[in-house]
Amino acid sequence: QWYNWPVSQWAARVKYNLIPEIFTQVGVYEYNPENLERGKGFNLSTDGSKGAIIPAEVVWTPKLGERKLPGEYRAGYYYSTADSKILDGVTPQEIQTKTDHHQGGWIVAKQQLTAQQDDISRGLSGFVNLTLHDAKTNEKTDIQNIGLVYKGAMDARPKDEIAFGIARIHMNYDALGDRSEEIDAEIYYGLHATNWLTIRPNLQYVRHVGAYRNGESVWVGGIKFNTSF
């Protein structure tokens, strides 16, 4: 029910600053499956809307230590008003008829840990993402990501970065008995070629592709181009 770019939907957000370092926000995002259709890439109509996803969160953006290293910490919850099939605790026949609503929460922490020669635009940063989804209606019950990013390790390349991360996706075992979890790991180097182009080759390892309990494990090589105009 949640769409990422390039699929779009109507949305609204309200944000309120409690103090300069802490704010809260709540959003409403339309859930309209028709936006996935090839002929509706620019669809302004709400015809076909099935409900809305409502996320809310609290965000703390401190600057820690003597060097005022920036961080970002988030805690949130979401609820969907759209009907979804119940997957857990029902028979295969009942899955087609019984419905409930998606809900879940998340915790996100990102913090710069060091500065390179007192330059806070360079240094080591870490991140942790944790999400939890209700097992009653979701195929995925929980997801965890953790990683490190180092920007400007070399004086000659102050805007390059190297990063390593690991992710775990856990499936709803009770509803999907042949699937358990998938583990993903990636290392990349981001080459800041110009102010408008970053080239990022990467190497990935995926254990149990698709979270199938007896699924294969693969190595994947890739390259990504980021442009800014």
Summary of the structure (lengths in Angstrom):
residues: 229
radius of gyration: 20.8
end to end distance: 31.0
largest distance: 63.6
contacts: 625
relative contact order: 0.10
helix: 6%
strand: 58%
